[in-house]
Amino acid sequence: MRGKRVKAKIHVTLKQGILDPQGKAIEQALATLGYTSARNVRVGKYLELDLNEPKDKAEAQVKAMCEKLLANTIIEDYRYELS
Amino acid sequence: MRGKRVKAKIHVTLKQGILDPQGKAIEQALATLGYTSARNVRVGKYLELDLNEPKDKAEAQVKAMCEKLLANTIIEDYRYELS
């Protein structure tokens, strides 16, 4: 086995100011269930993946994956942690 | 205004052993882009919401929201942080 296994945890969230219809729908569903004090519900994606690369190379790859595939950087922000 | 604003950050992820077709699709797409060392891609949801409640009450509410609406506890795990 070449390289060490690196675990990446990636959050992809809508940028501030971008409308979140899924979040609004959940907010209304929560209100229907009686949770009327829930506000500003925002929904994003959370991804985990393993990479068989040294940590510095893994970081560059995860950044590139986010830019190219995992996030739509026009409307979404992303952040990641490696461990 | 009654209560203090509490921010909840909620992760909903598929339980271990549950098949993740969306993760598999992303894994294949990453391989197509040349990221062939990415493995075990798992996709979950990440939610943020504000609650106008004292922290202890907010915690009970977030737990109940997860159980009733946000997670399907048959196949999904959830965890949350309050701040």
N, CA and C atoms of all chains as a GROMACS GRO file, in nm:
protein
  498
    1MET      N    1   0.085  -0.119   0.000
    1MET     CA    2   0.000   0.000   0.000
    1MET      C    3   0.089   0.125   0.000
    2ARG      N    4   0.068   0.213  -0.095
    2ARG     CA    5   0.144   0.337  -0.100
    2ARG      C    6   0.060   0.449  -0.041
    3GLY      N    7   0.125   0.538   0.033
    3GLY     CA    8   0.052   0.650   0.093
    3GLY      C    9  -0.023   0.603   0.216
    4LYS      N   10  -0.068   0.698   0.294
    4LYS     CA   11  -0.145   0.664   0.412
    4LYS      C   12  -0.289   0.705   0.390
    5ARG      N   13  -0.376   0.635   0.458
    5ARG     CA   14  -0.518   0.665   0.443
    5ARG      C   15  -0.551   0.795   0.516
    6VAL      N   16  -0.611   0.886   0.442
    6VAL     CA   17  -0.654   1.014   0.499
    6VAL      C   18  -0.805   1.020   0.491
    7LYS      N   19  -0.871   1.061   0.598
    7LYS     CA   20  -1.017   1.077   0.596
    7LYS      C   21  -1.051   1.225   0.580
    8ALA      N   22  -1.133   1.254   0.480
    8ALA     CA   23  -1.175   1.392   0.457
    8ALA      C   24  -1.321   1.408   0.496
    9LYS      N   25  -1.351   1.513   0.570
    9LYS     CA   26  -1.489   1.548   0.606
    9LYS      C   27  -1.520   1.683   0.544
   10ILE      N   28  -1.617   1.685   0.457
   10ILE     CA   29  -1.643   1.803   0.374
   10ILE      C   30  -1.784   1.855   0.400
   11HIS      N   31  -1.795   1.984   0.423
   11HIS     CA   32  -1.926   2.050   0.434
   11HIS      C   33  -1.946   2.139   0.312
   12VAL      N   34  -2.060   2.125   0.248
   12VAL     CA   35  -2.096   2.213   0.137
   12VAL      C   36  -2.225   2.284   0.177
   13THR      N   37  -2.220   2.417   0.184
   13THR     CA   38  -2.337   2.492   0.231
   13THR      C   39  -2.368   2.604   0.131
   14LEU      N   40  -2.494   2.643   0.126
   14LEU     CA   41  -2.531   2.756   0.041
   14LEU      C   42  -2.469   2.883   0.095
   15LYS      N   43  -2.422   2.968   0.004
   15LYS     CA   44  -2.368   3.097   0.047
   15LYS      C   45  -2.479   3.178   0.114
   16GLN      N   46  -2.435   3.266   0.204
   16GLN     CA   47  -2.531   3.356   0.269
   16GLN      C   48  -2.602   3.440   0.163
   17GLY      N   49  -2.732   3.456   0.180
   17GLY     CA   50  -2.807   3.538   0.086
   17GLY      C   51  -2.870   3.458  -0.026
   18ILE      N   52  -2.820   3.334  -0.046
   18ILE     CA   53  -2.881   3.248  -0.148
   18ILE      C   54  -3.004   3.181  -0.087
   19LEU      N   55  -3.116   3.188  -0.158
   19LEU     CA   56  -3.241   3.133  -0.110
   19LEU      C   57  -3.229   2.981  -0.092
   20ASP      N   58  -3.286   2.930   0.016
   20ASP     CA   59  -3.278   2.786   0.044
   20ASP      C   60  -3.419   2.729   0.056
   21PRO      N   61  -3.480   2.689  -0.057
   21PRO     CA   62  -3.618   2.641  -0.053
   21PRO      C   63  -3.634   2.514   0.030
   22GLN      N   64  -3.532   2.427   0.030
   22GLN     CA   65  -3.539   2.305   0.110
   22GLN      C   66  -3.544   2.341   0.259
   23GLY      N   67  -3.460   2.438   0.297
   23GLY     CA   68  -3.461   2.484   0.435
   23GLY      C   69  -3.596   2.545   0.474
   24LYS      N   70  -3.654   2.623   0.383
   24LYS     CA   71  -3.786   2.684   0.409
   24LYS      C   72  -3.891   2.576   0.429
   25ALA      N   73  -3.885   2.473   0.345
   25ALA     CA   74  -3.984   2.364   0.355
   25ALA      C   75  -3.971   2.294   0.490
   26ILE      N   76  -3.847   2.272   0.533
   26ILE     CA   77  -3.826   2.208   0.663
   26ILE      C   78  -3.875   2.298   0.775
   27GLU      N   79  -3.849   2.428   0.762
   27GLU     CA   80  -3.894   2.524   0.863
   27GLU      C   81  -4.047   2.518   0.879
   28GLN      N   82  -4.116   2.510   0.765
   28GLN     CA   83  -4.262   2.503   0.771
   28GLN      C   84  -4.309   2.370   0.829
   29ALA      N   85  -4.239   2.263   0.792
   29ALA     CA   86  -4.276   2.131   0.847
   29ALA      C   87  -4.255   2.129   0.998
   30LEU      N   88  -4.147   2.190   1.043
   30LEU     CA   89  -4.120   2.197   1.187
   30LEU      C   90  -4.228   2.279   1.257
   31ALA      N   91  -4.270   2.389   1.195
   31ALA     CA   92  -4.375   2.472   1.254
   31ALA      C   93  -4.504   2.392   1.266
   32THR      N   94  -4.535   2.313   1.163
   32THR     CA   95  -4.655   2.228   1.165
   32THR      C   96  -4.650   2.129   1.281
   33LEU      N   97  -4.529   2.082   1.312
   33LEU     CA   98  -4.512   1.988   1.423
   33LEU      C   99  -4.510   2.058   1.559
   34GLY      N  100  -4.518   2.191   1.557
   34GLY     CA  101  -4.522   2.264   1.684
   34GLY      C  102  -4.392   2.335   1.720
   35TYR      N  103  -4.288   2.316   1.640
   35TYR     CA  104  -4.160   2.381   1.670
   35TYR      C  105  -4.157   2.517   1.603
   36THR      N  106  -4.234   2.609   1.659
   36THR     CA  107  -4.253   2.738   1.592
   36THR      C  108  -4.137   2.834   1.614
   37SER      N  109  -4.045   2.801   1.704
   37SER     CA  110  -3.934   2.894   1.727
   37SER      C  111  -3.812   2.863   1.641
   38ALA      N  112  -3.819   2.763   1.555
   38ALA     CA  113  -3.707   2.733   1.465
   38ALA      C  114  -3.705   2.835   1.351
   39ARG      N  115  -3.589   2.893   1.330
   39ARG     CA  116  -3.573   2.998   1.228
   39ARG      C  117  -3.445   2.973   1.149
   40ASN      N  118  -3.440   3.035   1.031
   40ASN     CA  119  -3.319   3.032   0.949
   40ASN      C  120  -3.266   2.892   0.927
   41VAL      N  121  -3.354   2.801   0.890
   41VAL     CA  122  -3.311   2.664   0.862
   41VAL      C  123  -3.237   2.662   0.729
   42ARG      N  124  -3.116   2.612   0.731
   42ARG     CA  125  -3.034   2.604   0.610
   42ARG      C  126  -2.987   2.460   0.596
   43VAL      N  127  -2.995   2.408   0.474
   43VAL     CA  128  -2.960   2.269   0.451
   43VAL      C  129  -2.839   2.261   0.360
   44GLY      N  130  -2.742   2.182   0.399
   44GLY     CA  131  -2.625   2.162   0.315
   44GLY      C  132  -2.592   2.014   0.305
   45LYS      N  133  -2.481   1.986   0.241
   45LYS     CA  134  -2.436   1.848   0.227
   45LYS      C  135  -2.316   1.823   0.318
   46TYR      N  136  -2.305   1.700   0.361
   46TYR     CA  137  -2.191   1.660   0.441
   46TYR      C  138  -2.136   1.532   0.379
   47LEU      N  139  -2.009   1.535   0.340
   47LEU     CA  140  -1.949   1.418   0.274
   47LEU      C  141  -1.830   1.369   0.353
   48GLU      N  142  -1.814   1.239   0.354
   48GLU     CA  143  -1.692   1.179   0.408
   48GLU      C  144  -1.632   1.091   0.301
   49LEU      N  145  -1.500   1.092   0.290
   49LEU     CA  146  -1.435   1.001   0.197
   49LEU      C  147  -1.293   0.971   0.244
   50ASP      N  148  -1.241   0.859   0.199
   50ASP     CA  149  -1.104   0.819   0.231
   50ASP      C  150  -1.017   0.840   0.108
   51LEU      N  151  -0.895   0.883   0.133
   51LEU     CA  152  -0.799   0.900   0.023
   51LEU      C  153  -0.670   0.827   0.059
   52ASN      N  154  -0.618   0.755  -0.038
   52ASN     CA  155  -0.495   0.681  -0.017
   52ASN      C  156  -0.376   0.764  -0.063
   53GLU      N  157  -0.355   0.878   0.000
   53GLU     CA  158  -0.251   0.971  -0.044
   53GLU      C  159  -0.185   1.030   0.080
   54PRO      N  160  -0.063   1.079   0.065
   54PRO     CA  161  -0.004   1.154   0.176
   54PRO      C  162  -0.087   1.280   0.202
   55LYS      N  163  -0.079   1.332   0.324
   55LYS     CA  164  -0.173   1.435   0.366
   55LYS      C  165  -0.168   1.562   0.281
   56ASP      N  166  -0.046   1.605   0.241
   56ASP     CA  167  -0.039   1.730   0.164
   56ASP      C  168  -0.103   1.713   0.027
   57LYS      N  169  -0.080   1.597  -0.036
   57LYS     CA  170  -0.140   1.570  -0.165
   57LYS      C  171  -0.292   1.554  -0.152
   58ALA      N  172  -0.332   1.489  -0.043
   58ALA     CA  173  -0.476   1.470  -0.018
   58ALA      C  174  -0.546   1.605  -0.008
   59GLU      N  175  -0.484   1.699   0.061
   59GLU     CA  176  -0.548   1.829   0.078
   59GLU      C  177  -0.570   1.898  -0.056
   60ALA      N  178  -0.468   1.894  -0.141
   60ALA     CA  179  -0.483   1.956  -0.273
   60ALA      C  180  -0.593   1.886  -0.353
   61GLN      N  181  -0.600   1.753  -0.341
   61GLN     CA  182  -0.702   1.679  -0.416
   61GLN      C  183  -0.842   1.712  -0.367
   62VAL      N  184  -0.858   1.717  -0.235
   62VAL     CA  185  -0.992   1.746  -0.182
   62VAL      C  186  -1.038   1.884  -0.225
   63LYS      N  187  -0.947   1.981  -0.222
   63LYS     CA  188  -0.981   2.116  -0.268
   63LYS      C  189  -1.026   2.114  -0.414
   64ALA      N  190  -0.950   2.043  -0.496
   64ALA     CA  191  -0.984   2.034  -0.638
   64ALA      C  192  -1.118   1.963  -0.660
   65MET      N  193  -1.142   1.856  -0.583
   65MET     CA  194  -1.270   1.784  -0.594
   65MET      C  195  -1.387   1.876  -0.562
   66CYS      N  196  -1.370   1.956  -0.458
   66CYS     CA  197  -1.478   2.049  -0.419
   66CYS      C  198  -1.502   2.150  -0.530
   67GLU      N  199  -1.394   2.205  -0.585
   67GLU     CA  200  -1.406   2.308  -0.689
   67GLU      C  201  -1.471   2.251  -0.815
   68LYS      N  202  -1.433   2.127  -0.848
   68LYS     CA  203  -1.475   2.073  -0.978
   68LYS      C  204  -1.607   1.998  -0.973
   69LEU      N  205  -1.635   1.932  -0.860
   69LEU     CA  206  -1.751   1.842  -0.860
   69LEU      C  207  -1.845   1.862  -0.742
   70LEU      N  208  -1.788   1.871  -0.622
   70LEU     CA  209  -1.873   1.856  -0.503
   70LEU      C  210  -1.952   1.983  -0.470
   71ALA      N  211  -1.895   2.098  -0.500
   71ALA     CA  212  -1.966   2.223  -0.471
   71ALA      C  213  -1.986   2.302  -0.600
   72ASN      N  214  -2.096   2.374  -0.606
   72ASN     CA  215  -2.117   2.472  -0.712
   72ASN      C  216  -2.074   2.606  -0.652
   73THR      N  217  -1.953   2.647  -0.685
   73THR     CA  218  -1.894   2.760  -0.612
   73THR      C  219  -1.959   2.895  -0.644
   74ILE      N  220  -2.049   2.896  -0.742
   74ILE     CA  221  -2.126   3.019  -0.766
   74ILE      C  222  -2.220   3.046  -0.648
   75ILE      N  223  -2.281   2.941  -0.599
   75ILE     CA  224  -2.382   2.959  -0.493
   75ILE      C  225  -2.347   2.887  -0.363
   76GLU      N  226  -2.241   2.808  -0.364
   76GLU     CA  227  -2.210   2.729  -0.245
   76GLU      C  228  -2.068   2.755  -0.193
   77ASP      N  229  -2.056   2.747  -0.062
   77ASP     CA  230  -1.925   2.747   0.003
   77ASP      C  231  -1.892   2.604   0.043
   78TYR      N  232  -1.762   2.577   0.056
   78TYR     CA  233  -1.725   2.445   0.108
   78TYR      C  234  -1.614   2.463   0.210
   79ARG      N  235  -1.605   2.366   0.299
   79ARG     CA  236  -1.492   2.361   0.392
   79ARG      C  237  -1.464   2.215   0.421
   80TYR      N  238  -1.341   2.186   0.460
   80TYR     CA  239  -1.307   2.045   0.483
   80TYR      C  240  -1.206   2.033   0.596
   81GLU      N  241  -1.208   1.916   0.658
   81GLU     CA  242  -1.105   1.879   0.756
   81GLU      C  243  -1.047   1.746   0.713
   82LEU      N  244  -0.918   1.730   0.732
   82LEU     CA  245  -0.854   1.602   0.703
   82LEU      C  246  -0.805   1.542   0.835
   83SER      N  247  -0.815   1.411   0.847
   83SER     CA  248  -0.763   1.347   0.968
   83SER      C  249  -0.705   1.211   0.933
   84MET      N  250  -3.826   3.989   2.384
   84MET     CA  251  -3.782   3.858   2.333
   84MET      C  252  -3.760   3.764   2.450
   85ARG      N  253  -3.825   3.650   2.448
   85ARG     CA  254  -3.807   3.552   2.555
   85ARG      C  255  -3.708   3.446   2.507
   86GLY      N  256  -3.621   3.402   2.598
   86GLY     CA  257  -3.524   3.299   2.561
   86GLY      C  258  -3.408   3.362   2.487
   87LYS      N  259  -3.302   3.286   2.477
   87LYS     CA  260  -3.186   3.333   2.404
   87LYS      C  261  -3.174   3.255   2.274
   88ARG      N  262  -3.113   3.316   2.179
   88ARG     CA  263  -3.098   3.250   2.050
   88ARG      C  264  -2.991   3.141   2.059
   89VAL      N  265  -3.029   3.021   2.022
   89VAL     CA  266  -2.936   2.908   2.021
   89VAL      C  267  -2.920   2.862   1.878
   90LYS      N  268  -2.797   2.839   1.835
   90LYS     CA  269  -2.773   2.789   1.700
   90LYS      C  270  -2.748   2.638   1.708
   91ALA      N  271  -2.820   2.561   1.630
   91ALA     CA  272  -2.801   2.415   1.626
   91ALA      C  273  -2.737   2.376   1.494
   92LYS      N  274  -2.635   2.292   1.502
   92LYS     CA  275  -2.571   2.236   1.383
   92LYS      C  276  -2.592   2.086   1.387
   93ILE      N  277  -2.660   2.035   1.286
   93ILE     CA  278  -2.706   1.896   1.288
   93ILE      C  279  -2.647   1.820   1.170
   94HIS      N  280  -2.590   1.703   1.198
   94HIS     CA  281  -2.543   1.613   1.093
   94HIS      C  282  -2.634   1.491   1.088
   95VAL      N  283  -2.680   1.458   0.970
   95VAL     CA  284  -2.759   1.335   0.951
   95VAL      C  285  -2.683   1.249   0.851
   96THR      N  286  -2.644   1.130   0.893
   96THR     CA  287  -2.563   1.043   0.806
   96THR      C  288  -2.625   0.904   0.800
   97LEU      N  289  -2.601   0.835   0.691
   97LEU     CA  290  -2.650   0.698   0.680
   97LEU      C  291  -2.577   0.610   0.781
   98LYS      N  292  -2.647   0.517   0.840
   98LYS     CA  293  -2.582   0.423   0.932
   98LYS      C  294  -2.480   0.340   0.855
   99GLN      N  295  -2.380   0.296   0.927
   99GLN     CA  296  -2.280   0.208   0.868
   99GLN      C  297  -2.349   0.083   0.813
  100GLY      N  298  -2.309   0.039   0.696
  100GLY     CA  299  -2.365  -0.082   0.640
  100GLY      C  300  -2.483  -0.056   0.548
  101ILE      N  301  -2.543   0.064   0.557
  101ILE     CA  302  -2.652   0.100   0.466
  101ILE      C  303  -2.591   0.149   0.335
  102LEU      N  304  -2.640   0.093   0.225
  102LEU     CA  305  -2.587   0.128   0.094
  102LEU      C  306  -2.610   0.276   0.064
  103ASP      N  307  -2.511   0.341   0.004
  103ASP     CA  308  -2.521   0.483  -0.027
  103ASP      C  309  -2.501   0.505  -0.178
  104PRO      N  310  -2.610   0.495  -0.255
  104PRO     CA  311  -2.596   0.507  -0.401
  104PRO      C  312  -2.545   0.644  -0.445
  105GLN      N  313  -2.584   0.749  -0.373
  105GLN     CA  314  -2.536   0.883  -0.408
  105GLN      C  315  -2.384   0.891  -0.388
  106GLY      N  316  -2.338   0.833  -0.278
  106GLY     CA  317  -2.193   0.828  -0.254
  106GLY      C  318  -2.120   0.750  -0.362
  107LYS      N  319  -2.179   0.637  -0.402
  107LYS     CA  320  -2.118   0.555  -0.508
  107LYS      C  321  -2.109   0.633  -0.639
  108ALA      N  322  -2.215   0.707  -0.670
  108ALA     CA  323  -2.217   0.786  -0.794
  108ALA      C  324  -2.107   0.892  -0.790
  109ILE      N  325  -2.092   0.956  -0.674
  109ILE     CA  326  -1.987   1.058  -0.661
  109ILE      C  327  -1.850   0.994  -0.672
  110GLU      N  328  -1.834   0.876  -0.612
  110GLU     CA  329  -1.705   0.805  -0.619
  110GLU      C  330  -1.668   0.777  -0.766
  111GLN      N  331  -1.768   0.733  -0.844
  111GLN     CA  332  -1.741   0.705  -0.986
  111GLN      C  333  -1.711   0.833  -1.062
  112ALA      N  334  -1.784   0.940  -1.031
  112ALA     CA  335  -1.759   1.067  -1.098
  112ALA      C  336  -1.618   1.117  -1.066
  113LEU      N  337  -1.577   1.102  -0.940
  113LEU     CA  338  -1.442   1.143  -0.901
  113LEU      C  339  -1.338   1.061  -0.977
  114ALA      N  340  -1.363   0.930  -0.990
  114ALA     CA  341  -1.269   0.844  -1.062
  114ALA      C  342  -1.257   0.889  -1.208
  115THR      N  343  -1.370   0.925  -1.267
  115THR     CA  344  -1.371   0.974  -1.405
  115THR      C  345  -1.286   1.100  -1.419
  116LEU      N  346  -1.288   1.183  -1.314
  116LEU     CA  347  -1.207   1.305  -1.315
  116LEU      C  348  -1.060   1.279  -1.282
  117GLY      N  349  -1.027   1.154  -1.252
  117GLY     CA  350  -0.887   1.122  -1.226
  117GLY      C  351  -0.855   1.099  -1.079
  118TYR      N  352  -0.953   1.118  -0.992
  118TYR     CA  353  -0.929   1.099  -0.848
  118TYR      C  354  -0.961   0.955  -0.812
  119THR      N  355  -0.872   0.866  -0.854
  119THR     CA  356  -0.900   0.723  -0.842
  119THR      C  357  -0.872   0.670  -0.701
  120SER      N  358  -0.811   0.749  -0.615
  120SER     CA  359  -0.782   0.698  -0.482
  120SER      C  360  -0.891   0.732  -0.381
  121ALA      N  361  -0.997   0.798  -0.424
  121ALA     CA  362  -1.108   0.829  -0.332
  121ALA      C  363  -1.192   0.704  -0.310
  122ARG      N  364  -1.217   0.673  -0.186
  122ARG     CA  365  -1.289   0.551  -0.147
  122ARG      C  366  -1.392   0.582  -0.040
  123ASN      N  367  -1.490   0.493  -0.028
  123ASN     CA  368  -1.588   0.502   0.082
  123ASN      C  369  -1.653   0.640   0.090
  124VAL      N  370  -1.696   0.691  -0.024
  124VAL     CA  371  -1.763   0.820  -0.023
  124VAL      C  372  -1.903   0.802   0.036
  125ARG      N  373  -1.933   0.880   0.138
  125ARG     CA  374  -2.064   0.873   0.205
  125ARG      C  375  -2.121   1.014   0.207
  126VAL      N  376  -2.248   1.025   0.174
  126VAL     CA  377  -2.310   1.157   0.166
  126VAL      C  378  -2.418   1.168   0.273
  127GLY      N  379  -2.417   1.276   0.344
  127GLY     CA  380  -2.520   1.302   0.445
  127GLY      C  381  -2.571   1.443   0.434
  128LYS      N  382  -2.657   1.479   0.529
  128LYS     CA  383  -2.711   1.614   0.531
  128LYS      C  384  -2.649   1.693   0.647
  129TYR      N  385  -2.640   1.822   0.626
  129TYR     CA  386  -2.592   1.911   0.731
  129TYR      C  387  -2.692   2.025   0.743
  130LEU      N  388  -2.747   2.043   0.860
  130LEU     CA  389  -2.848   2.147   0.879
  130LEU      C  390  -2.804   2.245   0.987
  131GLU      N  391  -2.838   2.370   0.965
  131GLU     CA  392  -2.820   2.471   1.068
  131GLU      C  393  -2.955   2.538   1.091
  132LEU      N  394  -2.985   2.565   1.218
  132LEU     CA  395  -3.108   2.640   1.246
  132LEU      C  396  -3.092   2.716   1.377
  133ASP      N  397  -3.171   2.821   1.391
  133ASP     CA  398  -3.171   2.900   1.514
  133ASP      C  399  -3.297   2.869   1.592
  134LEU      N  400  -3.283   2.867   1.723
  134LEU     CA  401  -3.398   2.844   1.810
  134LEU      C  402  -3.402   2.953   1.915
  135ASN      N  403  -3.522   3.005   1.937
  135ASN     CA  404  -3.539   3.111   2.035
  135ASN      C  405  -3.581   3.050   2.168
  136GLU      N  406  -3.495   2.969   2.226
  136GLU     CA  407  -3.530   2.896   2.349
  136GLU      C  408  -3.406   2.893   2.438
  137PRO      N  409  -3.427   2.872   2.568
  137PRO     CA  410  -3.311   2.849   2.654
  137PRO      C  411  -3.243   2.718   2.613
  138LYS      N  412  -3.116   2.708   2.644
  138LYS     CA  413  -3.034   2.601   2.587
  138LYS      C  414  -3.086   2.461   2.622
  139ASP      N  415  -3.131   2.440   2.746
  139ASP     CA  416  -3.176   2.305   2.783
  139ASP      C  417  -3.301   2.266   2.705
  140LYS      N  418  -3.393   2.363   2.690
  140LYS     CA  419  -3.515   2.336   2.614
  140LYS      C  420  -3.482   2.317   2.466
  141ALA      N  421  -3.387   2.397   2.418
  141ALA     CA  422  -3.347   2.385   2.278
  141ALA      C  423  -3.293   2.246   2.249
  142GLU      N  424  -3.213   2.194   2.342
  142GLU     CA  425  -3.154   2.062   2.318
  142GLU      C  426  -3.263   1.955   2.304
  143ALA      N  427  -3.361   1.960   2.394
  143ALA     CA  428  -3.470   1.861   2.387
  143ALA      C  429  -3.547   1.877   2.256
  144GLN      N  430  -3.566   2.001   2.213
  144GLN     CA  431  -3.640   2.024   2.088
  144GLN      C  432  -3.563   1.972   1.966
  145VAL      N  433  -3.432   1.998   1.964
  145VAL     CA  434  -3.353   1.954   1.849
  145VAL      C  435  -3.354   1.802   1.840
  146LYS      N  436  -3.340   1.737   1.954
  146LYS     CA  437  -3.345   1.590   1.957
  146LYS      C  438  -3.478   1.540   1.901
  147ALA      N  439  -3.586   1.601   1.946
  147ALA     CA  440  -3.719   1.560   1.900
  147ALA      C  441  -3.736   1.588   1.751
  148MET      N  442  -3.686   1.701   1.703
  148MET     CA  443  -3.694   1.733   1.559
  148MET      C  444  -3.623   1.627   1.476
  149CYS      N  445  -3.504   1.586   1.524
  149CYS     CA  446  -3.428   1.484   1.452
  149CYS      C  447  -3.506   1.354   1.447
  150GLU      N  448  -3.561   1.315   1.562
  150GLU     CA  449  -3.633   1.187   1.570
  150GLU      C  450  -3.757   1.187   1.482
  151LYS      N  451  -3.827   1.303   1.478
  151LYS     CA  452  -3.958   1.306   1.413
  151LYS      C  453  -3.951   1.343   1.266
  152LEU      N  454  -3.854   1.430   1.229
  152LEU     CA  455  -3.858   1.484   1.093
  152LEU      C  456  -3.725   1.476   1.019
  153LEU      N  457  -3.618   1.515   1.086
  153LEU     CA  458  -3.494   1.540   1.011
  153LEU      C  459  -3.419   1.413   0.973
  154ALA      N  460  -3.426   1.313   1.058
  154ALA     CA  461  -3.356   1.188   1.028
  154ALA      C  462  -3.456   1.074   1.020
  155ASN      N  463  -3.427   0.978   0.935
  155ASN     CA  464  -3.501   0.852   0.934
  155ASN      C  465  -3.419   0.755   1.017
  156THR      N  466  -3.459   0.737   1.142
  156THR     CA  467  -3.370   0.668   1.237
  156THR      C  468  -3.358   0.517   1.210
  157ILE      N  469  -3.436   0.467   1.115
  157ILE     CA  470  -3.418   0.327   1.075
  157ILE      C  471  -3.283   0.312   1.003
  158ILE      N  472  -3.253   0.408   0.918
  158ILE     CA  473  -3.133   0.396   0.836
  158ILE      C  474  -3.031   0.508   0.859
  159GLU      N  475  -3.068   0.608   0.939
  159GLU     CA  476  -2.978   0.722   0.955
  159GLU      C  477  -2.944   0.748   1.102
  160ASP      N  478  -2.823   0.795   1.124
  160ASP     CA  479  -2.781   0.846   1.254
  160ASP      C  480  -2.785   0.998   1.249
  161TYR      N  481  -2.799   1.059   1.365
  161TYR     CA  482  -2.788   1.204   1.369
  161TYR      C  483  -2.703   1.244   1.489
  162ARG      N  484  -2.641   1.362   1.477
  162ARG     CA  485  -2.574   1.421   1.592
  162ARG      C  486  -2.587   1.572   1.581
  163TYR      N  487  -2.577   1.640   1.692
  163TYR     CA  488  -2.595   1.785   1.687
  163TYR      C  489  -2.506   1.853   1.789
  164GLU      N  490  -2.475   1.978   1.760
  164GLU     CA  491  -2.407   2.066   1.855
  164GLU      C  492  -2.491   2.192   1.869
  165LEU      N  493  -2.494   2.244   1.990
  165LEU     CA  494  -2.564   2.371   2.013
  165LEU      C  495  -2.462   2.476   2.054
  166SER      N  496  -2.482   2.597   2.008
  166SER     CA  497  -2.390   2.705   2.049
  166SER      C  498  -2.466   2.836   2.062
   0.00000   0.00000   0.00000
